[in-house]
Amino acid sequence: MLLRTAGLVLPSLILLCGAGFLLPITAQLSAEYQQILTLLPYPLALLVALLGYGFNRSRIVLAALNLTGAYWLIQNGLQTSLNQPDAFVLFSMISLLLPFHLAFIALYKERGLLTPVGLIRISIILFSYGALYTIWNQGTLGLYLTDLPMMMLEMLLHEFYLSEAAALAFFLGFLPVILSFILRKTYTDAALLAALISAFIMLSWFNRPMISALFVSASLIALGISVVQNSYRMAFIDELTGIPARRALQDKLSTLGKRYTLAMCDIDHFKKFNDTYGHDVGDQVLKMVAAKLNQVNGSGKAYRYGGEEFTLVFTGKSEEEALPYIEQLRETIANYPMHIRNPNRPDDNDQGQKMRAKNDQSEVVSVTISIGLCEKTAELTDPQSVIKKADEALYASKKGGRNCSTAVHFKPKPKPKRRGQRHDYA
């Protein structure tokens, strides 16, 4: 679980660290290069919006729109001293709008863009920044300075540019963003968290040259990467079990070398589980078996082939070399006491384990798998023919009583019978 969470946030963290590393360097660039850098967020925002729309990721589009609206106001209205009333009020309002919108975007469900709900969400962002620009463009924004509450006038810390109200807005905004990330665990939520952190850094050290261009660009790139990551996961990762799916297996098979072994695995009596306990329990069985298969040793890699069938790929190993790892895996699954999930059992695995530790009365069943394995030979030159032979070996395991492994070429020597001792017959 920890590795999964780290994998979600790592690309965004790298981008933010990169923006911080480049900050002192970009300040020394020539005026021409700085101008190019200040224009970079606009094509990035367009690209991210197109990606989000193309893959039906409305939250990505809304986040890109929010960042672009704030950045456009910064570039047009805040390239001057914040001592001026208009600039100070504009900066204060942007400091509230950015976290406000990101917090609500994090809580949104994907409802599409060209729907009544999606159009309302877009309109809220456009109206807020559009109204702020209109008032600023009229030159009357500074007149509202005296009406601002004291929290918007007092800075949180002397060296920071965020007011107490803006700091509170970011704190309150972090709560739904982090909560959404913890509950959903998606690349989109990781990118939204990175965007909020980036906005906080940008507005806190607002006096640094090029900071808005760098950190807005980093946020937009993080949003774009999240779309690609989500799309990859949908295409190559099995949604139910969380392990690579058949499309990922096909890609892997196309890169195998001259020596490998493939194992086809099938859950014994899977239909019986579904008929007896229902499809929810069947899903539990698939998840458990997939989790165990994913822990295979010997540099093996597990894939869901389809239904209750899985494939193990052992690169650079013969049947004889892969068989011990396969047998260890088969015995691990057979000896695992699977508790049928009670209706009141929580979905969280950690809480479920605590309930099992308290002697809950859930029914315990055993699950077994049958396995057939085959290595590449001079006669079996392509992966599909190897899979076909492994599948035939799998059915041989089924006919041989199930819960066993059958190799196409390698036949283990039978274990010698232990010589009888006198106490054996006592």
The 8 nearest C-alpha neighbors of each residue, nearest first, counted from 0:
[[1, 3, 2, 4, 5, 6, 184, 348],
 [2, 0, 4, 3, 5, 6, 7, 8],
 [1, 3, 5, 4, 0, 6, 7, 9],
 [2, 4, 0, 6, 1, 5, 7, 184],
 [5, 3, 7, 1, 6, 2, 0, 8],
 [6, 4, 2, 7, 8, 3, 9, 1],
 [5, 7, 3, 9, 4, 8, 2, 10],
 [6, 8, 4, 5, 186, 9, 189, 3],
 [7, 9, 189, 5, 11, 6, 10, 12],
 [8, 10, 12, 6, 11, 5, 7, 13],
 [11, 9, 13, 12, 8, 14, 221, 7],
 [12, 10, 14, 221, 13, 8, 9, 193],
 [11, 13, 9, 15, 14, 10, 16, 8],
 [12, 14, 16, 10, 11, 15, 17, 9],
 [13, 15, 17, 11, 12, 16, 217, 18],
 [16, 14, 18, 12, 17, 13, 217, 11],
 [17, 15, 19, 13, 18, 14, 12, 20],
 [16, 18, 20, 14, 15, 19, 13, 21],
 [19, 17, 15, 21, 20, 16, 213, 214],
 [20, 18, 16, 22, 17, 21, 15, 23],
 [19, 21, 17, 18, 22, 16, 23, 24],
 [22, 20, 24, 18, 19, 23, 25, 17],
 [21, 23, 19, 24, 25, 20, 18, 210],
 [24, 22, 26, 25, 21, 20, 27, 19],
 [25, 23, 21, 26, 22, 27, 28, 20],
 [26, 24, 28, 27, 22, 23, 21, 209],
 [25, 27, 23, 24, 28, 208, 209, 22],
 [28, 26, 25, 24, 29, 23, 33, 30],
 [29, 27, 25, 26, 32, 33, 30, 24],
 [28, 30, 31, 32, 33, 27, 26, 25],
 [29, 31, 33, 32, 34, 28, 35, 27],
 [32, 30, 34, 29, 33, 35, 28, 36],
 [33, 31, 35, 34, 29, 30, 28, 36],
 [34, 32, 36, 30, 35, 31, 28, 37],
 [33, 35, 37, 31, 32, 36, 30, 38],
 [36, 34, 32, 38, 33, 37, 39, 31],
 [37, 35, 33, 39, 34, 38, 32, 212],
 [36, 38, 34, 212, 35, 39, 33, 40],
 [39, 37, 35, 36, 40, 41, 34, 42],
 [38, 40, 36, 41, 37, 42, 35, 43],
 [41, 39, 43, 216, 38, 42, 44, 215],
 [40, 42, 44, 43, 39, 38, 45, 67],
 [43, 41, 45, 44, 40, 39, 46, 38],
 [44, 42, 40, 46, 41, 45, 47, 39],
 [45, 43, 41, 47, 42, 46, 63, 40],
 [46, 44, 42, 48, 43, 47, 49, 41],
 [45, 47, 43, 49, 44, 48, 42, 50],
 [48, 46, 50, 223, 44, 49, 45, 51],
 [47, 49, 60, 51, 45, 50, 46, 44],
 [50, 48, 52, 46, 51, 47, 53, 45],
 [51, 49, 47, 53, 48, 52, 54, 46],
 [50, 52, 56, 48, 54, 60, 49, 59],
 [51, 53, 55, 49, 50, 54, 56, 48],
 [54, 52, 50, 51, 55, 49, 56, 48],
 [53, 55, 51, 52, 56, 50, 226, 230],
 [54, 56, 52, 53, 51, 57, 111, 112],
 [57, 55, 51, 59, 58, 54, 52, 109],
 [56, 58, 60, 59, 111, 112, 55, 109],
 [59, 57, 61, 60, 56, 104, 62, 109],
 [58, 60, 62, 57, 51, 61, 56, 63],
 [59, 61, 48, 63, 57, 51, 58, 62],
 [60, 62, 64, 58, 63, 59, 65, 57],
 [61, 63, 65, 59, 64, 60, 58, 66],
 [62, 64, 60, 66, 65, 61, 44, 67],
 [65, 63, 61, 67, 62, 66, 68, 60],
 [64, 66, 62, 68, 63, 67, 61, 69],
 [67, 65, 63, 69, 68, 64, 70, 62],
 [66, 68, 70, 64, 69, 65, 71, 63],
 [69, 67, 71, 65, 70, 66, 64, 128],
 [68, 70, 66, 72, 67, 71, 73, 93],
 [71, 69, 73, 67, 72, 68, 66, 74],
 [72, 70, 74, 68, 73, 69, 67, 75],
 [71, 73, 75, 69, 70, 74, 76, 68],
 [74, 72, 77, 70, 71, 76, 75, 69],
 [75, 73, 71, 72, 76, 77, 78, 70],
 [76, 74, 72, 73, 71, 77, 78, 70],
 [77, 75, 73, 72, 74, 78, 86, 79],
 [76, 78, 73, 79, 86, 74, 75, 72],
 [79, 77, 76, 74, 75, 73, 80, 86],
 [78, 80, 77, 81, 86, 76, 83, 82],
 [79, 81, 82, 83, 86, 78, 77, 87],
 [82, 80, 87, 86, 83, 79, 84, 77],
 [83, 81, 80, 84, 87, 86, 79, 85],
 [82, 84, 81, 86, 85, 80, 87, 141],
 [85, 83, 141, 87, 86, 88, 82, 144],
 [86, 84, 141, 140, 88, 87, 83, 89],
 [85, 87, 89, 81, 83, 84, 88, 77],
 [86, 88, 81, 84, 90, 89, 85, 91],
 [87, 89, 91, 85, 90, 86, 92, 84],
 [90, 88, 86, 92, 91, 87, 85, 93],
 [89, 91, 87, 93, 88, 92, 86, 94],
 [92, 90, 88, 94, 89, 93, 87, 95],
 [91, 93, 95, 89, 94, 90, 96, 88],
 [94, 92, 96, 90, 95, 91, 97, 89],
 [95, 93, 91, 92, 165, 96, 97, 90],
 [94, 96, 92, 93, 165, 97, 98, 168],
 [95, 97, 99, 93, 98, 94, 100, 92],
 [98, 96, 99, 100, 95, 94, 93, 101],
 [99, 97, 101, 169, 172, 100, 96, 102],
 [98, 100, 96, 102, 97, 101, 95, 172],
 [99, 101, 103, 102, 98, 97, 96, 104],
 [102, 100, 104, 98, 103, 99, 105, 97],
 [103, 101, 172, 105, 99, 100, 104, 176],
 [102, 104, 106, 100, 105, 101, 107, 99],
 [105, 103, 101, 107, 106, 102, 58, 100],
 [106, 104, 102, 103, 176, 107, 101, 179],
 [107, 105, 103, 104, 179, 175, 108, 102],
 [108, 106, 104, 105, 103, 109, 58, 110],
 [109, 107, 110, 106, 58, 105, 104, 57],
 [108, 110, 111, 57, 107, 56, 58, 55],
 [111, 109, 108, 117, 112, 116, 57, 114],
 [110, 112, 57, 117, 109, 113, 114, 55],
 [111, 113, 117, 114, 57, 118, 110, 52],
 [114, 112, 117, 111, 118, 115, 116, 110],
 [113, 115, 117, 116, 112, 118, 111, 110],
 [116, 114, 118, 117, 119, 113, 112, 120],
 [117, 115, 119, 114, 118, 120, 110, 112],
 [116, 118, 112, 114, 120, 119, 115, 111],
 [117, 119, 121, 115, 120, 116, 114, 122],
 [120, 118, 122, 116, 117, 121, 115, 123],
 [119, 121, 117, 123, 118, 122, 116, 124],
 [122, 120, 118, 124, 119, 123, 125, 117],
 [121, 123, 119, 125, 120, 124, 126, 118],
 [124, 122, 126, 120, 121, 125, 127, 119],
 [123, 125, 127, 121, 122, 126, 65, 128],
 [126, 124, 122, 128, 123, 127, 129, 121],
 [125, 127, 129, 123, 124, 128, 130, 122],
 [128, 126, 124, 130, 129, 125, 123, 131],
 [127, 129, 131, 130, 125, 126, 132, 68],
 [128, 130, 126, 132, 131, 127, 125, 133],
 [129, 131, 133, 127, 132, 128, 126, 134],
 [132, 130, 128, 134, 129, 133, 135, 127],
 [131, 133, 135, 129, 130, 134, 136, 128],
 [134, 132, 130, 136, 135, 131, 129, 137],
 [133, 135, 137, 131, 136, 132, 140, 139],
 [134, 136, 132, 140, 138, 137, 133, 131],
 [137, 135, 133, 138, 134, 132, 139, 140],
 [138, 136, 134, 135, 139, 133, 140, 132],
 [139, 137, 135, 136, 140, 134, 85, 141],
 [138, 140, 141, 137, 142, 134, 135, 85],
 [141, 139, 135, 85, 142, 134, 138, 143],
 [140, 142, 85, 84, 143, 144, 139, 88],
 [141, 143, 140, 144, 139, 145, 84, 85],
 [142, 144, 146, 141, 145, 140, 147, 88],
 [145, 143, 146, 141, 147, 142, 88, 84],
 [144, 146, 143, 147, 142, 148, 141, 149],
 [147, 145, 143, 144, 148, 142, 149, 141],
 [146, 148, 144, 145, 151, 149, 143, 152],
 [149, 147, 150, 151, 146, 152, 145, 164],
 [148, 150, 152, 151, 153, 147, 164, 163],
 [151, 149, 164, 163, 148, 153, 152, 162],
 [152, 150, 164, 162, 149, 148, 153, 163],
 [151, 153, 149, 150, 162, 154, 148, 147],
 [154, 152, 150, 162, 151, 163, 149, 155],
 [155, 153, 162, 156, 163, 161, 157, 152],
 [154, 156, 163, 162, 161, 153, 157, 166],
 [157, 155, 159, 154, 158, 160, 161, 162],
 [156, 158, 159, 154, 155, 160, 161, 153],
 [157, 159, 156, 160, 204, 203, 154, 155],
 [160, 158, 203, 156, 157, 161, 204, 155],
 [161, 159, 203, 204, 162, 205, 202, 154],
 [160, 162, 203, 159, 165, 154, 166, 155],
 [163, 161, 154, 165, 155, 151, 164, 153],
 [162, 164, 155, 150, 166, 165, 154, 153],
 [165, 163, 150, 167, 151, 162, 166, 168],
 [164, 166, 168, 162, 167, 163, 95, 94],
 [167, 165, 163, 169, 168, 164, 161, 162],
 [166, 168, 170, 164, 165, 169, 171, 163],
 [169, 167, 165, 171, 166, 170, 172, 95],
 [168, 170, 172, 166, 167, 171, 98, 173],
 [171, 169, 167, 173, 172, 168, 166, 174],
 [170, 172, 168, 169, 173, 174, 167, 175],
 [171, 173, 169, 102, 170, 174, 98, 168],
 [174, 172, 176, 170, 171, 175, 177, 169],
 [173, 175, 177, 172, 171, 176, 178, 170],
 [176, 174, 178, 177, 173, 102, 179, 172],
 [175, 177, 173, 179, 105, 178, 174, 102],
 [176, 178, 180, 174, 179, 175, 173, 181],
 [179, 177, 175, 181, 180, 176, 174, 182],
 [178, 180, 176, 182, 177, 181, 183, 175],
 [179, 181, 177, 188, 184, 183, 178, 182],
 [182, 180, 178, 179, 184, 183, 177, 4],
 [183, 181, 179, 180, 184, 178, 177, 185],
 [182, 184, 180, 185, 179, 181, 188, 178],
 [185, 183, 180, 181, 182, 188, 186, 4],
 [186, 184, 187, 188, 183, 189, 180, 7],
 [185, 187, 189, 225, 188, 7, 190, 229],
 [188, 186, 190, 185, 189, 225, 191, 222],
 [187, 189, 191, 180, 190, 185, 186, 192],
 [188, 190, 186, 192, 187, 8, 191, 7],
 [189, 191, 193, 187, 222, 188, 192, 221],
 [192, 190, 194, 188, 193, 189, 187, 195],
 [191, 193, 189, 195, 190, 194, 176, 188],
 [192, 194, 190, 196, 191, 195, 11, 197],
 [195, 193, 218, 191, 197, 192, 196, 198],
 [194, 196, 198, 192, 197, 193, 199, 191],
 [197, 195, 199, 193, 198, 194, 200, 192],
 [196, 198, 194, 200, 195, 199, 214, 193],
 [199, 197, 201, 195, 196, 200, 202, 194],
 [198, 200, 196, 197, 202, 201, 203, 195],
 [201, 199, 197, 203, 198, 202, 204, 196],
 [200, 202, 198, 199, 205, 203, 204, 211],
 [201, 203, 205, 199, 204, 200, 198, 161],
 [202, 204, 160, 159, 200, 161, 205, 201],
 [205, 203, 202, 206, 201, 207, 159, 200],
 [204, 206, 202, 207, 201, 203, 160, 210],
 [207, 205, 204, 208, 210, 160, 203, 202],
 [206, 208, 205, 210, 204, 209, 22, 26],
 [209, 207, 210, 26, 206, 22, 205, 25],
 [210, 208, 212, 211, 213, 207, 26, 25],
 [209, 211, 213, 208, 212, 207, 201, 214],
 [210, 212, 214, 213, 209, 201, 215, 70],
 [213, 211, 37, 209, 215, 210, 214, 216],
 [214, 212, 216, 210, 211, 215, 18, 217],
 [213, 215, 217, 216, 211, 197, 212, 18],
 [214, 216, 218, 217, 212, 213, 211, 219],
 [215, 217, 219, 40, 213, 214, 218, 212],
 [216, 218, 214, 220, 215, 219, 14, 213],
 [219, 217, 194, 221, 215, 216, 220, 214],
 [218, 220, 222, 216, 221, 217, 215, 223],
 [219, 221, 223, 217, 222, 218, 224, 216],
 [222, 220, 218, 224, 219, 11, 223, 190],
 [223, 221, 219, 225, 190, 220, 224, 218],
 [222, 224, 220, 47, 226, 225, 221, 219],
 [225, 223, 227, 221, 226, 222, 220, 228],
 [224, 226, 228, 186, 222, 223, 227, 187],
 [227, 225, 229, 223, 224, 228, 230, 51],
 [226, 228, 230, 224, 225, 229, 231, 223],
 [229, 227, 225, 231, 230, 226, 224, 232],
 [230, 228, 232, 226, 231, 227, 225, 233],
 [229, 231, 227, 233, 228, 232, 226, 234],
 [232, 230, 228, 234, 229, 233, 235, 227],
 [231, 233, 236, 229, 235, 230, 234, 228],
 [232, 234, 230, 231, 235, 236, 229, 238],
 [235, 233, 231, 232, 236, 230, 246, 244],
 [234, 236, 247, 232, 244, 246, 243, 231],
 [237, 235, 243, 232, 244, 242, 233, 241],
 [238, 236, 244, 241, 242, 239, 243, 240],
 [237, 239, 241, 240, 236, 233, 242, 232],
 [240, 238, 237, 241, 286, 282, 285, 242],
 [239, 241, 286, 242, 237, 238, 289, 285],
 [240, 242, 237, 238, 239, 236, 243, 289],
 [241, 243, 240, 237, 236, 302, 244, 303],
 [244, 242, 236, 302, 237, 235, 247, 303],
 [245, 243, 237, 303, 236, 235, 247, 302],
 [244, 246, 248, 304, 247, 303, 249, 302],
 [245, 247, 249, 248, 244, 235, 250, 234],
 [248, 246, 235, 250, 245, 244, 249, 243],
 [249, 247, 245, 251, 246, 250, 252, 302],
 [248, 250, 252, 246, 251, 247, 245, 253],
 [251, 249, 247, 253, 248, 252, 246, 254],
 [250, 252, 248, 249, 254, 253, 247, 255],
 [253, 251, 249, 255, 254, 250, 248, 382],
 [252, 254, 250, 251, 255, 249, 382, 248],
 [253, 255, 251, 252, 256, 250, 249, 257],
 [256, 254, 252, 253, 251, 257, 314, 259],
 [255, 257, 258, 254, 259, 314, 315, 253],
 [256, 258, 259, 255, 375, 315, 380, 376],
 [259, 257, 315, 256, 375, 316, 314, 317],
 [258, 260, 314, 315, 316, 313, 374, 375],
 [261, 259, 374, 313, 373, 317, 318, 316],
 [260, 262, 312, 373, 372, 311, 374, 313],
 [263, 261, 372, 311, 371, 310, 389, 264],
 [262, 264, 310, 371, 370, 389, 390, 309],
 [265, 263, 370, 309, 308, 369, 310, 262],
 [264, 266, 308, 369, 368, 307, 267, 309],
 [267, 265, 368, 269, 307, 367, 268, 369],
 [266, 268, 368, 269, 367, 265, 369, 401],
 [269, 267, 271, 270, 266, 272, 367, 366],
 [270, 268, 272, 271, 267, 266, 273, 307],
 [269, 271, 273, 272, 268, 274, 281, 275],
 [272, 270, 274, 268, 269, 273, 275, 276],
 [273, 271, 275, 269, 270, 274, 276, 281],
 [272, 274, 277, 278, 270, 281, 271, 276],
 [273, 275, 271, 272, 277, 276, 270, 278],
 [276, 274, 272, 273, 271, 277, 270, 280],
 [275, 277, 273, 272, 280, 274, 278, 281],
 [278, 276, 273, 279, 280, 274, 275, 281],
 [277, 279, 281, 273, 280, 282, 276, 274],
 [280, 278, 282, 281, 277, 283, 276, 273],
 [279, 281, 283, 282, 278, 277, 276, 284],
 [282, 280, 278, 284, 273, 279, 283, 272],
 [281, 283, 285, 279, 280, 284, 278, 286],
 [284, 282, 280, 286, 281, 285, 287, 279],
 [283, 285, 281, 287, 282, 286, 288, 280],
 [284, 286, 282, 288, 283, 287, 289, 281],
 [287, 285, 240, 289, 283, 284, 288, 290],
 [286, 288, 290, 284, 289, 285, 283, 291],
 [287, 289, 291, 285, 290, 286, 292, 284],
 [288, 290, 292, 286, 291, 287, 293, 285],
 [291, 289, 293, 287, 288, 292, 286, 294],
 [292, 290, 288, 294, 293, 289, 287, 332],
 [293, 291, 289, 294, 295, 290, 301, 288],
 [292, 294, 290, 301, 291, 295, 289, 300],
 [295, 293, 291, 292, 296, 290, 328, 301],
 [296, 294, 292, 293, 299, 328, 297, 324],
 [297, 295, 298, 299, 324, 294, 328, 325],
 [296, 298, 299, 324, 295, 321, 313, 320],
 [299, 297, 296, 313, 300, 314, 295, 312],
 [298, 300, 313, 297, 312, 295, 296, 311],
 [299, 301, 312, 311, 298, 313, 293, 302],
 [300, 302, 311, 293, 310, 292, 312, 299],
 [303, 301, 243, 310, 244, 309, 304, 242],
 [302, 304, 309, 244, 305, 245, 310, 243],
 [303, 305, 309, 245, 308, 310, 302, 244],
 [304, 306, 308, 303, 307, 309, 245, 244],
 [305, 307, 308, 304, 303, 309, 285, 265],
 [306, 308, 266, 265, 305, 309, 285, 269],
 [309, 307, 265, 305, 304, 306, 264, 303],
 [310, 308, 303, 304, 264, 302, 263, 265],
 [309, 311, 263, 302, 262, 301, 304, 264],
 [310, 312, 301, 262, 300, 261, 299, 302],
 [313, 311, 261, 300, 299, 260, 314, 310],
 [314, 312, 299, 260, 259, 316, 261, 298],
 [313, 315, 259, 316, 312, 260, 258, 255],
 [314, 316, 259, 258, 313, 317, 260, 256],
 [317, 315, 259, 314, 320, 313, 260, 321],
 [316, 318, 320, 319, 260, 374, 321, 259],
 [317, 319, 321, 320, 374, 322, 260, 409],
 [318, 320, 317, 322, 321, 409, 323, 316],
 [321, 319, 317, 318, 322, 316, 323, 324],
 [322, 320, 318, 324, 319, 323, 316, 317],
 [321, 323, 325, 319, 324, 320, 318, 326],
 [324, 322, 326, 325, 321, 327, 320, 319],
 [325, 323, 327, 322, 326, 321, 296, 328],
 [324, 326, 322, 328, 327, 323, 329, 321],
 [325, 327, 329, 323, 328, 324, 322, 330],
 [328, 326, 324, 330, 325, 329, 323, 331],
 [327, 329, 325, 331, 326, 330, 324, 332],
 [330, 328, 326, 332, 331, 327, 325, 333],
 [331, 329, 333, 327, 332, 328, 334, 326],
 [330, 332, 328, 334, 329, 333, 327, 335],
 [333, 331, 335, 329, 330, 334, 367, 328],
 [332, 334, 367, 330, 331, 366, 335, 329],
 [335, 333, 331, 332, 330, 336, 365, 366],
 [334, 336, 332, 333, 337, 331, 365, 366],
 [337, 335, 365, 363, 364, 334, 338, 366],
 [336, 338, 364, 363, 335, 365, 339, 366],
 [339, 337, 363, 362, 361, 340, 336, 364],
 [340, 338, 362, 361, 363, 341, 337, 280],
 [339, 341, 338, 344, 342, 361, 280, 362],
 [340, 342, 344, 343, 361, 339, 338, 362],
 [343, 341, 344, 340, 345, 339, 361, 346],
 [344, 342, 341, 345, 340, 346, 351, 354],
 [343, 345, 341, 342, 340, 351, 346, 354],
 [346, 344, 347, 351, 343, 350, 348, 342],
 [347, 345, 348, 344, 351, 350, 349, 343],
 [346, 348, 345, 350, 349, 351, 344, 352],
 [347, 349, 351, 350, 352, 346, 345, 353],
 [350, 348, 352, 351, 347, 353, 354, 346],
 [349, 351, 353, 352, 347, 348, 354, 345],
 [352, 350, 348, 354, 349, 353, 345, 347],
 [351, 353, 355, 349, 354, 350, 348, 356],
 [354, 352, 356, 350, 351, 355, 349, 357],
 [353, 355, 351, 357, 356, 352, 359, 350],
 [356, 354, 352, 357, 359, 353, 358, 351],
 [355, 357, 353, 354, 358, 352, 359, 351],
 [356, 358, 354, 355, 359, 353, 352, 360],
 [359, 357, 356, 355, 360, 354, 361, 353],
 [358, 360, 355, 361, 357, 354, 356, 362],
 [359, 361, 358, 362, 355, 341, 363, 338],
 [362, 360, 359, 339, 338, 341, 363, 340],
 [361, 363, 339, 338, 360, 364, 340, 337],
 [362, 364, 338, 337, 336, 339, 361, 365],
 [365, 363, 337, 336, 338, 362, 366, 339],
 [366, 364, 336, 337, 333, 335, 367, 363],
 [365, 367, 333, 332, 364, 368, 267, 266],
 [368, 366, 333, 402, 267, 266, 332, 365],
 [367, 369, 266, 402, 267, 265, 264, 329],
 [368, 370, 402, 403, 401, 265, 264, 396],
 [371, 369, 264, 404, 393, 263, 405, 403],
 [372, 370, 393, 392, 405, 389, 263, 262],
 [373, 371, 262, 389, 406, 261, 263, 405],
 [372, 374, 389, 407, 261, 260, 406, 385],
 [375, 373, 260, 318, 259, 317, 261, 376],
 [374, 376, 379, 259, 258, 385, 380, 260],
 [377, 375, 379, 378, 380, 374, 258, 385],
 [376, 378, 379, 380, 375, 257, 381, 374],
 [377, 379, 376, 380, 375, 381, 384, 385],
 [380, 378, 376, 375, 377, 384, 381, 385],
 [379, 381, 378, 377, 376, 375, 382, 384],
 [380, 382, 383, 384, 379, 385, 375, 252],
 [383, 381, 385, 384, 386, 252, 380, 375],
 [384, 382, 386, 385, 381, 387, 252, 379],
 [383, 385, 387, 386, 382, 381, 379, 388],
 [384, 386, 382, 388, 383, 387, 379, 373],
 [387, 385, 389, 383, 384, 388, 390, 382],
 [388, 386, 384, 390, 385, 389, 383, 391],
 [389, 387, 391, 385, 390, 386, 392, 384],
 [390, 388, 372, 373, 386, 371, 392, 391],
 [389, 391, 393, 387, 388, 392, 263, 386],
 [390, 392, 388, 394, 393, 389, 387, 395],
 [393, 391, 371, 395, 389, 390, 394, 405],
 [371, 392, 394, 390, 396, 370, 395, 391],
 [395, 393, 397, 391, 396, 392, 398, 390],
 [394, 396, 392, 398, 393, 397, 399, 391],
 [397, 395, 399, 393, 394, 398, 401, 405],
 [396, 398, 401, 394, 395, 399, 400, 369],
 [397, 399, 395, 396, 400, 394, 401, 393],
 [400, 398, 396, 397, 401, 395, 403, 394],
 [399, 401, 398, 397, 396, 402, 403, 395],
 [402, 400, 397, 369, 403, 396, 399, 267],
 [403, 401, 369, 368, 367, 400, 404, 267],
 [402, 404, 369, 401, 396, 370, 405, 368],
 [405, 403, 370, 371, 396, 369, 406, 326],
 [404, 406, 371, 392, 396, 370, 372, 407],
 [407, 405, 372, 409, 408, 371, 373, 392],
 [406, 408, 373, 392, 409, 372, 405, 389],
 [409, 407, 406, 410, 373, 318, 374, 372],
 [408, 410, 406, 319, 318, 407, 411, 405],
 [409, 411, 412, 408, 406, 407, 405, 319],
 [412, 410, 413, 409, 319, 414, 406, 322],
 [411, 413, 414, 410, 415, 409, 319, 416],
 [414, 412, 415, 411, 416, 410, 417, 409],
 [413, 415, 412, 416, 411, 417, 410, 418],
 [416, 414, 413, 417, 412, 418, 411, 419],
 [417, 415, 418, 414, 419, 413, 412, 420],
 [416, 418, 419, 415, 414, 420, 423, 413],
 [417, 419, 416, 420, 415, 423, 421, 422],
 [418, 420, 417, 423, 421, 424, 422, 416],
 [421, 419, 423, 422, 418, 424, 417, 425],
 [420, 422, 423, 424, 419, 425, 418, 417],
 [421, 423, 425, 424, 420, 419, 418, 417],
 [424, 422, 420, 421, 425, 419, 418, 417],
 [425, 423, 422, 421, 420, 419, 418, 417],
 [424, 422, 423, 421, 420, 419, 418, 417]]
